[in-house]
Amino acid sequence: MKFYFSTRNIPELEGLPLAQRMQRLERAAKKLSVPEKTLLNILKLVVIVPAFALLLRTANDWTALLWALLVFLLYPLLVKPVQYSLSAKYLAPKDDKEHE
C-alpha cells in the first residue's frame, strides 16, 4: 500500500480542484471494507484518547494542555495519510472521472 500525504499525489485525482478531490475521496471512503474502517477508527482512537487523558491532567499540571494541543495537531498528520491510502484503491480510474 502506497501512502499519500496529499490528495494531489493520488494519480486518479491529479488535475482536479480540491472540492472535487474531496468529493471523490468521500465516495471512495464509503466503499471501505469493514476491516479497513475498523483499522481507521482504531487509529483515530489511538490518537484522540491520549489527548483527552492529557486534558484531564490539566488540573494538576497546566503543561499537559500543551501536550494535548500537540497531540491534536498531530491527528491529521497520522490519520489522513492512512485514510487517503486506504481510499485510493476505491477511486475510479482517471478516464472515468467525467462520468461521476
Biopython code that builds the backbone (N, CA, C, O; Angstrom):
import numpy as np
from Bio.PDB.StructureBuilder import StructureBuilder

atoms = [
    (1, "MET", "N", (0.848, -1.176, 0.000)),
    (1, "MET", "CA", (0.000, 0.000, 0.000)),
    (1, "MET", "C", (0.893, 1.238, 0.000)),
    (1, "MET", "O", (1.777, 1.385, 0.844)),
    (2, "LYS", "N", (0.649, 2.103, -0.941)),
    (2, "LYS", "CA", (1.408, 3.335, -1.040)),
    (2, "LYS", "C", (0.733, 4.410, -0.190)),
    (2, "LYS", "O", (-0.491, 4.539, -0.205)),
    (3, "PHE", "N", (1.531, 5.180, 0.551)),
    (3, "PHE", "CA", (0.984, 6.245, 1.394)),
    (3, "PHE", "C", (0.957, 7.555, 0.628)),
    (3, "PHE", "O", (1.933, 7.942, -0.016)),
    (4, "TYR", "N", (-0.176, 8.227, 0.713)),
    (4, "TYR", "CA", (-0.351, 9.527, 0.072)),
    (4, "TYR", "C", (-0.535, 10.566, 1.176)),
    (4, "TYR", "O", (-1.471, 10.476, 1.970)),
    (5, "PHE", "N", (0.349, 11.538, 1.222)),
    (5, "PHE", "CA", (0.272, 12.573, 2.247)),
    (5, "PHE", "C", (-0.550, 13.771, 1.789)),
    (5, "PHE", "O", (-0.858, 14.662, 2.581)),
    (6, "SER", "N", (-0.900, 13.787, 0.519)),
    (6, "SER", "CA", (-1.714, 14.862, -0.030)),
    (6, "SER", "C", (-2.619, 14.271, -1.103)),
    (6, "SER", "O", (-2.258, 13.298, -1.766)),
    (7, "THR", "N", (-3.785, 14.860, -1.266)),
    (7, "THR", "CA", (-4.692, 14.372, -2.310)),
    (7, "THR", "C", (-4.147, 14.668, -3.700)),
    (7, "THR", "O", (-4.539, 14.017, -4.668)),
    (8, "ARG", "N", (-3.262, 15.628, -3.809)),
    (8, "ARG", "CA", (-2.652, 15.958, -5.106)),
    (8, "ARG", "C", (-1.763, 14.836, -5.624)),
    (8, "ARG", "O", (-1.546, 14.718, -6.830)),
    (9, "ASN", "N", (-1.246, 14.011, -4.712)),
    (9, "ASN", "CA", (-0.320, 12.943, -5.098)),
    (9, "ASN", "C", (-1.014, 11.680, -5.582)),
    (9, "ASN", "O", (-0.352, 10.778, -6.096)),
    (10, "ILE", "N", (-2.323, 11.592, -5.432)),
    (10, "ILE", "CA", (-3.061, 10.404, -5.850)),
    (10, "ILE", "C", (-3.279, 10.502, -7.363)),
    (10, "ILE", "O", (-3.893, 11.460, -7.834)),
    (11, "PRO", "N", (-2.784, 9.525, -8.127)),
    (11, "PRO", "CA", (-2.851, 9.614, -9.601)),
    (11, "PRO", "C", (-4.275, 9.804, -10.145)),
    (11, "PRO", "O", (-4.467, 10.532, -11.119)),
    (12, "GLU", "N", (-5.265, 9.163, -9.531)),
    (12, "GLU", "CA", (-6.640, 9.270, -10.018)),
    (12, "GLU", "C", (-7.240, 10.650, -9.790)),
    (12, "GLU", "O", (-8.264, 10.982, -10.388)),
    (13, "LEU", "N", (-6.622, 11.460, -8.936)),
    (13, "LEU", "CA", (-7.158, 12.773, -8.603)),
    (13, "LEU", "C", (-6.333, 13.923, -9.156)),
    (13, "LEU", "O", (-6.657, 15.086, -8.918)),
    (14, "GLU", "N", (-5.279, 13.616, -9.886)),
    (14, "GLU", "CA", (-4.420, 14.669, -10.421)),
    (14, "GLU", "C", (-5.198, 15.595, -11.347)),
    (14, "GLU", "O", (-5.992, 15.145, -12.173)),
    (15, "GLY", "N", (-4.961, 16.871, -11.199)),
    (15, "GLY", "CA", (-5.579, 17.860, -12.065)),
    (15, "GLY", "C", (-6.978, 18.291, -11.665)),
    (15, "GLY", "O", (-7.562, 19.158, -12.315)),
    (16, "LEU", "N", (-7.525, 17.706, -10.615)),
    (16, "LEU", "CA", (-8.863, 18.086, -10.167)),
    (16, "LEU", "C", (-8.780, 19.170, -9.101)),
    (16, "LEU", "O", (-7.807, 19.214, -8.348)),
    (17, "PRO", "N", (-9.781, 20.049, -9.021)),
    (17, "PRO", "CA", (-9.801, 21.036, -7.941)),
    (17, "PRO", "C", (-10.026, 20.347, -6.590)),
    (17, "PRO", "O", (-10.506, 19.215, -6.534)),
    (18, "LEU", "N", (-9.678, 21.034, -5.520)),
    (18, "LEU", "CA", (-9.755, 20.456, -4.178)),
    (18, "LEU", "C", (-11.155, 19.947, -3.851)),
    (18, "LEU", "O", (-11.296, 18.860, -3.291)),
    (19, "ALA", "N", (-12.181, 20.702, -4.186)),
    (19, "ALA", "CA", (-13.551, 20.289, -3.861)),
    (19, "ALA", "C", (-13.901, 18.957, -4.517)),
    (19, "ALA", "O", (-14.511, 18.093, -3.887)),
    (20, "GLN", "N", (-13.517, 18.790, -5.777)),
    (20, "GLN", "CA", (-13.796, 17.530, -6.470)),
    (20, "GLN", "C", (-12.966, 16.386, -5.905)),
    (20, "GLN", "O", (-13.450, 15.261, -5.785)),
    (21, "ARG", "N", (-11.713, 16.675, -5.558)),
    (21, "ARG", "CA", (-10.865, 15.626, -4.967)),
    (21, "ARG", "C", (-11.482, 15.126, -3.673)),
    (21, "ARG", "O", (-11.545, 13.920, -3.434)),
    (22, "MET", "N", (-11.937, 16.052, -2.837)),
    (22, "MET", "CA", (-12.513, 15.664, -1.546)),
    (22, "MET", "C", (-13.826, 14.902, -1.741)),
    (22, "MET", "O", (-14.112, 13.954, -1.011)),
    (23, "GLN", "N", (-14.613, 15.316, -2.719)),
    (23, "GLN", "CA", (-15.866, 14.632, -3.027)),
    (23, "GLN", "C", (-15.607, 13.189, -3.454)),
    (23, "GLN", "O", (-16.265, 12.262, -2.982)),
    (24, "ARG", "N", (-14.653, 13.015, -4.341)),
    (24, "ARG", "CA", (-14.336, 11.666, -4.819)),
    (24, "ARG", "C", (-13.741, 10.805, -3.717)),
    (24, "ARG", "O", (-14.021, 9.609, -3.642)),
    (25, "LEU", "N", (-12.915, 11.410, -2.855)),
    (25, "LEU", "CA", (-12.358, 10.647, -1.733)),
    (25, "LEU", "C", (-13.444, 10.250, -0.740)),
    (25, "LEU", "O", (-13.396, 9.160, -0.168)),
    (26, "GLU", "N", (-14.408, 11.117, -0.535)),
    (26, "GLU", "CA", (-15.510, 10.800, 0.369)),
    (26, "GLU", "C", (-16.318, 9.617, -0.160)),
    (26, "GLU", "O", (-16.700, 8.727, 0.601)),
    (27, "ARG", "N", (-16.575, 9.613, -1.471)),
    (27, "ARG", "CA", (-17.290, 8.487, -2.076)),
    (27, "ARG", "C", (-16.467, 7.200, -1.974)),
    (27, "ARG", "O", (-17.014, 6.126, -1.725)),
    (28, "ALA", "N", (-15.170, 7.315, -2.167)),
    (28, "ALA", "CA", (-14.296, 6.137, -2.079)),
    (28, "ALA", "C", (-14.235, 5.628, -0.641)),
    (28, "ALA", "O", (-14.180, 4.419, -0.417)),
    (29, "ALA", "N", (-14.245, 6.535, 0.333)),
    (29, "ALA", "CA", (-14.190, 6.130, 1.743)),
    (29, "ALA", "C", (-15.438, 5.350, 2.140)),
    (29, "ALA", "O", (-15.380, 4.500, 3.029)),
    (30, "LYS", "N", (-16.554, 5.629, 1.497)),
    (30, "LYS", "CA", (-17.793, 4.884, 1.794)),
    (30, "LYS", "C", (-17.701, 3.442, 1.317)),
    (30, "LYS", "O", (-18.464, 2.589, 1.770)),
    (31, "LYS", "N", (-16.775, 3.164, 0.407)),
    (31, "LYS", "CA", (-16.608, 1.815, -0.129)),
    (31, "LYS", "C", (-15.608, 0.979, 0.669)),
    (31, "LYS", "O", (-15.384, -0.188, 0.346)),
    (32, "LEU", "N", (-15.008, 1.562, 1.706)),
    (32, "LEU", "CA", (-14.029, 0.824, 2.505)),
    (32, "LEU", "C", (-14.673, -0.411, 3.114)),
    (32, "LEU", "O", (-15.842, -0.387, 3.499)),
    (33, "SER", "N", (-13.908, -1.484, 3.197)),
    (33, "SER", "CA", (-14.402, -2.707, 3.814)),
    (33, "SER", "C", (-14.460, -2.530, 5.332)),
    (33, "SER", "O", (-13.893, -1.584, 5.879)),
    (34, "VAL", "N", (-15.137, -3.432, 5.987)),
    (34, "VAL", "CA", (-15.286, -3.348, 7.447)),
    (34, "VAL", "C", (-13.931, -3.397, 8.155)),
    (34, "VAL", "O", (-13.708, -2.590, 9.056)),
    (35, "PRO", "N", (-13.013, -4.305, 7.794)),
    (35, "PRO", "CA", (-11.706, -4.291, 8.459)),
    (35, "PRO", "C", (-10.939, -2.986, 8.240)),
    (35, "PRO", "O", (-10.242, -2.516, 9.139)),
    (36, "GLU", "N", (-11.066, -2.406, 7.055)),
    (36, "GLU", "CA", (-10.373, -1.144, 6.783)),
    (36, "GLU", "C", (-10.968, -0.008, 7.614)),
    (36, "GLU", "O", (-10.234, 0.819, 8.155)),
    (37, "LYS", "N", (-12.286, 0.031, 7.713)),
    (37, "LYS", "CA", (-12.934, 1.052, 8.537)),
    (37, "LYS", "C", (-12.560, 0.874, 10.004)),
    (37, "LYS", "O", (-12.332, 1.846, 10.724)),
    (38, "THR", "N", (-12.500, -0.376, 10.429)),
    (38, "THR", "CA", (-12.128, -0.665, 11.819)),
    (38, "THR", "C", (-10.702, -0.206, 12.092)),
    (38, "THR", "O", (-10.436, 0.411, 13.124)),
    (39, "LEU", "N", (-9.799, -0.499, 11.192)),
    (39, "LEU", "CA", (-8.408, -0.070, 11.340)),
    (39, "LEU", "C", (-8.309, 1.443, 11.432)),
    (39, "LEU", "O", (-7.590, 1.974, 12.278)),
    (40, "LEU", "N", (-9.025, 2.129, 10.571)),
    (40, "LEU", "CA", (-9.011, 3.589, 10.559)),
    (40, "LEU", "C", (-9.593, 4.159, 11.857)),
    (40, "LEU", "O", (-9.054, 5.115, 12.413)),
    (41, "ASN", "N", (-10.676, 3.579, 12.330)),
    (41, "ASN", "CA", (-11.289, 4.059, 13.573)),
    (41, "ASN", "C", (-10.413, 3.782, 14.794)),
    (41, "ASN", "O", (-10.359, 4.597, 15.716)),
    (42, "ILE", "N", (-9.737, 2.656, 14.807)),
    (42, "ILE", "CA", (-8.819, 2.359, 15.918)),
    (42, "ILE", "C", (-7.650, 3.332, 15.906)),
    (42, "ILE", "O", (-7.222, 3.802, 16.960)),
    (43, "LEU", "N", (-7.139, 3.634, 14.736)),
    (43, "LEU", "CA", (-6.058, 4.620, 14.632)),
    (43, "LEU", "C", (-6.514, 5.981, 15.155)),
    (43, "LEU", "O", (-5.769, 6.659, 15.863)),
    (44, "LYS", "N", (-7.727, 6.376, 14.810)),
    (44, "LYS", "CA", (-8.269, 7.641, 15.308)),
    (44, "LYS", "C", (-8.355, 7.634, 16.833)),
    (44, "LYS", "O", (-8.010, 8.622, 17.482)),
    (45, "LEU", "N", (-8.811, 6.530, 17.399)),
    (45, "LEU", "CA", (-8.903, 6.430, 18.858)),
    (45, "LEU", "C", (-7.536, 6.476, 19.519)),
    (45, "LEU", "O", (-7.369, 7.090, 20.572)),
    (46, "VAL", "N", (-6.562, 5.827, 18.902)),
    (46, "VAL", "CA", (-5.205, 5.827, 19.453)),
    (46, "VAL", "C", (-4.642, 7.241, 19.522)),
    (46, "VAL", "O", (-3.841, 7.552, 20.404)),
    (47, "VAL", "N", (-5.054, 8.081, 18.608)),
    (47, "VAL", "CA", (-4.566, 9.459, 18.594)),
    (47, "VAL", "C", (-5.386, 10.347, 19.538)),
    (47, "VAL", "O", (-4.819, 11.184, 20.240)),
    (48, "ILE", "N", (-6.702, 10.174, 19.562)),
    (48, "ILE", "CA", (-7.572, 11.079, 20.318)),
    (48, "ILE", "C", (-7.607, 10.788, 21.817)),
    (48, "ILE", "O", (-7.628, 11.722, 22.619)),
    (49, "VAL", "N", (-7.613, 9.529, 22.209)),
    (49, "VAL", "CA", (-7.740, 9.175, 23.634)),
    (49, "VAL", "C", (-6.610, 9.770, 24.485)),
    (49, "VAL", "O", (-6.894, 10.316, 25.551)),
    (50, "PRO", "N", (-5.357, 9.689, 24.067)),
    (50, "PRO", "CA", (-4.312, 10.310, 24.888)),
    (50, "PRO", "C", (-4.493, 11.824, 25.040)),
    (50, "PRO", "O", (-4.158, 12.394, 26.079)),
    (51, "ALA", "N", (-5.017, 12.457, 24.017)),
    (51, "ALA", "CA", (-5.242, 13.909, 24.107)),
    (51, "ALA", "C", (-6.258, 14.216, 25.201)),
    (51, "ALA", "O", (-6.063, 15.148, 25.982)),
    (52, "PHE", "N", (-7.323, 13.453, 25.263)),
    (52, "PHE", "CA", (-8.320, 13.683, 26.312)),
    (52, "PHE", "C", (-7.788, 13.301, 27.693)),
    (52, "PHE", "O", (-8.138, 13.935, 28.689)),
    (53, "ALA", "N", (-6.955, 12.285, 27.756)),
    (53, "ALA", "CA", (-6.322, 11.932, 29.032)),
    (53, "ALA", "C", (-5.424, 13.072, 29.512)),
    (53, "ALA", "O", (-5.361, 13.362, 30.706)),
    (54, "LEU", "N", (-4.746, 13.701, 28.590)),
    (54, "LEU", "CA", (-3.909, 14.848, 28.949)),
    (54, "LEU", "C", (-4.763, 16.038, 29.383)),
    (54, "LEU", "O", (-4.369, 16.783, 30.280)),
    (55, "LEU", "N", (-5.913, 16.222, 28.768)),
    (55, "LEU", "CA", (-6.808, 17.306, 29.180)),
    (55, "LEU", "C", (-7.285, 17.108, 30.618)),
    (55, "LEU", "O", (-7.471, 18.079, 31.352)),
    (56, "LEU", "N", (-7.479, 15.866, 31.015)),
    (56, "LEU", "CA", (-7.895, 15.587, 32.394)),
    (56, "LEU", "C", (-6.799, 15.928, 33.402)),
    (56, "LEU", "O", (-7.091, 16.228, 34.560)),
    (57, "ARG", "N", (-5.563, 15.884, 32.973)),
    (57, "ARG", "CA", (-4.439, 16.178, 33.859)),
    (57, "ARG", "C", (-4.184, 17.671, 34.039)),
    (57, "ARG", "O", (-3.344, 18.053, 34.855)),
    (58, "THR", "N", (-4.879, 18.510, 33.308)),
    (58, "THR", "CA", (-4.604, 19.951, 33.378)),
    (58, "THR", "C", (-4.900, 20.546, 34.740)),
    (58, "THR", "O", (-4.374, 21.610, 35.065)),
    (59, "ALA", "N", (-5.723, 19.897, 35.543)),
    (59, "ALA", "CA", (-5.994, 20.395, 36.891)),
    (59, "ALA", "C", (-4.727, 20.336, 37.747)),
    (59, "ALA", "O", (-4.530, 21.185, 38.615)),
    (60, "ASN", "N", (-3.880, 19.355, 37.513)),
    (60, "ASN", "CA", (-2.653, 19.189, 38.288)),
    (60, "ASN", "C", (-1.433, 19.820, 37.610)),
    (60, "ASN", "O", (-0.520, 20.309, 38.277)),
    (61, "ASP", "N", (-1.434, 19.801, 36.297)),
    (61, "ASP", "CA", (-0.259, 20.259, 35.555)),
    (61, "ASP", "C", (-0.713, 20.966, 34.280)),
    (61, "ASP", "O", (-1.194, 20.316, 33.351)),
    (62, "TRP", "N", (-0.568, 22.269, 34.226)),
    (62, "TRP", "CA", (-1.069, 23.029, 33.082)),
    (62, "TRP", "C", (-0.308, 22.721, 31.797)),
    (62, "TRP", "O", (-0.826, 22.967, 30.707)),
    (63, "THR", "N", (0.908, 22.190, 31.899)),
    (63, "THR", "CA", (1.661, 21.874, 30.682)),
    (63, "THR", "C", (1.038, 20.695, 29.925)),
    (63, "THR", "O", (1.318, 20.493, 28.743)),
    (64, "ALA", "N", (0.205, 19.932, 30.603)),
    (64, "ALA", "CA", (-0.493, 18.835, 29.924)),
    (64, "ALA", "C", (-1.400, 19.387, 28.826)),
    (64, "ALA", "O", (-1.665, 18.712, 27.831)),
    (65, "LEU", "N", (-1.872, 20.614, 29.016)),
    (65, "LEU", "CA", (-2.693, 21.249, 27.993)),
    (65, "LEU", "C", (-1.896, 21.458, 26.702)),
    (65, "LEU", "O", (-2.425, 21.286, 25.604)),
    (66, "LEU", "N", (-0.639, 21.824, 26.843)),
    (66, "LEU", "CA", (0.220, 21.993, 25.670)),
    (66, "LEU", "C", (0.450, 20.659, 24.952)),
    (66, "LEU", "O", (0.445, 20.593, 23.723)),
    (67, "TRP", "N", (0.652, 19.609, 25.736)),
    (67, "TRP", "CA", (0.846, 18.287, 25.145)),
    (67, "TRP", "C", (-0.426, 17.821, 24.442)),
    (67, "TRP", "O", (-0.354, 17.219, 23.371)),
    (68, "ALA", "N", (-1.581, 18.092, 25.030)),
    (68, "ALA", "CA", (-2.850, 17.723, 24.407)),
    (68, "ALA", "C", (-3.017, 18.458, 23.080)),
    (68, "ALA", "O", (-3.466, 17.872, 22.094)),
    (69, "LEU", "N", (-2.661, 19.720, 23.054)),
    (69, "LEU", "CA", (-2.736, 20.502, 21.826)),
    (69, "LEU", "C", (-1.807, 19.920, 20.758)),
    (69, "LEU", "O", (-2.173, 19.844, 19.585)),
    (70, "LEU", "N", (-0.627, 19.518, 21.163)),
    (70, "LEU", "CA", (0.312, 18.902, 20.229)),
    (70, "LEU", "C", (-0.255, 17.603, 19.647)),
    (70, "LEU", "O", (-0.125, 17.347, 18.450)),
    (71, "VAL", "N", (-0.872, 16.802, 20.484)),
    (71, "VAL", "CA", (-1.460, 15.543, 20.003)),
    (71, "VAL", "C", (-2.582, 15.826, 19.016)),
    (71, "VAL", "O", (-2.693, 15.146, 17.996)),
    (72, "PHE", "N", (-3.422, 16.826, 19.306)),
    (72, "PHE", "CA", (-4.494, 17.187, 18.380)),
    (72, "PHE", "C", (-3.936, 17.699, 17.056)),
    (72, "PHE", "O", (-4.524, 17.454, 16.003)),
    (73, "LEU", "N", (-2.832, 18.392, 17.096)),
    (73, "LEU", "CA", (-2.217, 18.878, 15.860)),
    (73, "LEU", "C", (-1.604, 17.739, 15.040)),
    (73, "LEU", "O", (-1.523, 17.825, 13.815)),
    (74, "LEU", "N", (-1.179, 16.685, 15.715)),
    (74, "LEU", "CA", (-0.609, 15.531, 15.018)),
    (74, "LEU", "C", (-1.683, 14.646, 14.386)),
    (74, "LEU", "O", (-1.376, 13.817, 13.529)),
    (75, "TYR", "N", (-2.923, 14.814, 14.797)),
    (75, "TYR", "CA", (-4.023, 13.986, 14.296)),
    (75, "TYR", "C", (-4.065, 13.926, 12.760)),
    (75, "TYR", "O", (-4.050, 12.832, 12.196)),
    (76, "PRO", "N", (-4.116, 15.079, 12.074)),
    (76, "PRO", "CA", (-4.176, 14.990, 10.603)),
    (76, "PRO", "C", (-2.910, 14.404, 9.983)),
    (76, "PRO", "O", (-2.974, 13.790, 8.918)),
    (77, "LEU", "N", (-1.780, 14.583, 10.625)),
    (77, "LEU", "CA", (-0.532, 14.036, 10.074)),
    (77, "LEU", "C", (-0.477, 12.518, 10.158)),
    (77, "LEU", "O", (0.200, 11.873, 9.358)),
    (78, "LEU", "N", (-1.186, 11.945, 11.124)),
    (78, "LEU", "CA", (-1.180, 10.500, 11.289)),
    (78, "LEU", "C", (-2.363, 9.816, 10.612)),
    (78, "LEU", "O", (-2.202, 8.760, 10.001)),
    (79, "VAL", "N", (-3.538, 10.406, 10.717)),
    (79, "VAL", "CA", (-4.748, 9.741, 10.251)),
    (79, "VAL", "C", (-5.018, 9.968, 8.761)),
    (79, "VAL", "O", (-5.379, 9.027, 8.054)),
    (80, "LYS", "N", (-4.850, 11.173, 8.286)),
    (80, "LYS", "CA", (-5.195, 11.480, 6.894)),
    (80, "LYS", "C", (-4.396, 10.661, 5.871)),
    (80, "LYS", "O", (-4.996, 10.160, 4.920)),
    (81, "PRO", "N", (-3.074, 10.499, 6.019)),
    (81, "PRO", "CA", (-2.367, 9.670, 5.029)),
    (81, "PRO", "C", (-2.882, 8.231, 4.969)),
    (81, "PRO", "O", (-2.954, 7.639, 3.892)),
    (82, "VAL", "N", (-3.234, 7.676, 6.112)),
    (82, "VAL", "CA", (-3.771, 6.313, 6.123)),
    (82, "VAL", "C", (-5.135, 6.297, 5.443)),
    (82, "VAL", "O", (-5.428, 5.397, 4.656)),
    (83, "GLN", "N", (-5.968, 7.287, 5.744)),
    (83, "GLN", "CA", (-7.287, 7.371, 5.129)),
    (83, "GLN", "C", (-7.173, 7.542, 3.611)),
    (83, "GLN", "O", (-7.885, 6.873, 2.862)),
    (84, "TYR", "N", (-6.300, 8.416, 3.159)),
    (84, "TYR", "CA", (-6.105, 8.619, 1.722)),
    (84, "TYR", "C", (-5.616, 7.337, 1.060)),
    (84, "TYR", "O", (-6.082, 6.979, -0.022)),
    (85, "SER", "N", (-4.691, 6.654, 1.698)),
    (85, "SER", "CA", (-4.110, 5.447, 1.123)),
    (85, "SER", "C", (-5.121, 4.317, 1.028)),
    (85, "SER", "O", (-5.158, 3.590, 0.035)),
    (86, "LEU", "N", (-5.944, 4.168, 2.064)),
    (86, "LEU", "CA", (-6.966, 3.124, 2.030)),
    (86, "LEU", "C", (-8.045, 3.436, 1.001)),
    (86, "LEU", "O", (-8.545, 2.533, 0.330)),
    (87, "SER", "N", (-8.403, 4.697, 0.874)),
    (87, "SER", "CA", (-9.470, 5.094, -0.049)),
    (87, "SER", "C", (-9.012, 5.118, -1.505)),
    (87, "SER", "O", (-9.834, 4.976, -2.410)),
    (88, "ALA", "N", (-7.726, 5.294, -1.740)),
    (88, "ALA", "CA", (-7.216, 5.446, -3.108)),
    (88, "ALA", "C", (-7.531, 4.244, -3.989)),
    (88, "ALA", "O", (-7.767, 4.402, -5.187)),
    (89, "LYS", "N", (-7.538, 3.062, -3.419)),
    (89, "LYS", "CA", (-7.790, 1.889, -4.257)),
    (89, "LYS", "C", (-9.246, 1.767, -4.687)),
    (89, "LYS", "O", (-9.562, 0.977, -5.577)),
    (90, "TYR", "N", (-10.142, 2.540, -4.066)),
    (90, "TYR", "CA", (-11.552, 2.513, -4.446)),
    (90, "TYR", "C", (-11.933, 3.663, -5.378)),
    (90, "TYR", "O", (-13.105, 3.823, -5.718)),
    (91, "LEU", "N", (-10.962, 4.453, -5.785)),
    (91, "LEU", "CA", (-11.229, 5.541, -6.725)),
    (91, "LEU", "C", (-11.342, 4.984, -8.136)),
    (91, "LEU", "O", (-10.646, 4.040, -8.510)),
    (92, "ALA", "N", (-12.231, 5.587, -8.905)),
    (92, "ALA", "CA", (-12.382, 5.172, -10.300)),
    (92, "ALA", "C", (-11.124, 5.587, -11.066)),
    (92, "ALA", "O", (-10.468, 6.558, -10.689)),
    (93, "PRO", "N", (-10.788, 4.878, -12.117)),
    (93, "PRO", "CA", (-9.637, 5.257, -12.928)),
    (93, "PRO", "C", (-9.789, 6.684, -13.468)),
    (93, "PRO", "O", (-10.895, 7.222, -13.530)),
    (94, "LYS", "N", (-8.697, 7.266, -13.844)),
    (94, "LYS", "CA", (-8.670, 8.651, -14.310)),
    (94, "LYS", "C", (-9.625, 8.895, -15.481)),
    (94, "LYS", "O", (-10.194, 9.981, -15.589)),
    (95, "ASP", "N", (-9.808, 7.911, -16.352)),
    (95, "ASP", "CA", (-10.667, 8.053, -17.534)),
    (95, "ASP", "C", (-12.131, 8.241, -17.164)),
    (95, "ASP", "O", (-12.874, 8.900, -17.891)),
    (96, "ASP", "N", (-12.555, 7.666, -16.034)),
    (96, "ASP", "CA", (-13.968, 7.692, -15.652)),
    (96, "ASP", "C", (-14.353, 8.900, -14.819)),
    (96, "ASP", "O", (-15.483, 8.958, -14.335)),
    (97, "LYS", "N", (-13.486, 9.843, -14.635)),
    (97, "LYS", "CA", (-13.799, 10.950, -13.737)),
    (97, "LYS", "C", (-14.919, 11.844, -14.274)),
    (97, "LYS", "O", (-15.585, 12.522, -13.492)),
    (98, "GLU", "N", (-15.140, 11.859, -15.590)),
    (98, "GLU", "CA", (-16.198, 12.672, -16.138)),
    (98, "GLU", "C", (-17.575, 12.034, -15.926)),
    (98, "GLU", "O", (-18.587, 12.733, -15.951)),
    (99, "HIS", "N", (-17.620, 10.734, -15.721)),
    (99, "HIS", "CA", (-18.896, 10.023, -15.595)),
    (99, "HIS", "C", (-19.483, 10.105, -14.202)),
    (99, "HIS", "O", (-20.614, 9.666, -13.991)),
    (100, "GLU", "N", (-18.753, 10.653, -13.245)),
    (100, "GLU", "CA", (-19.239, 10.676, -11.853)),
    (100, "GLU", "C", (-20.022, 11.916, -11.549)),
    (100, "GLU", "O", (-20.498, 12.086, -10.426)),
]
sb = StructureBuilder()
sb.init_structure("model")
sb.init_model(0)
sb.init_chain("A")
sb.init_seg("    ")
for serial, (resi, resn, name, xyz) in enumerate(atoms, 1):
    if name == "N":
        sb.init_residue(resn, " ", resi, " ")
    sb.init_atom(name, np.array(xyz, "f"), 0.0, 1.0, " ", f" {name:<3s}", serial, name[0])
structure = sb.get_structure()
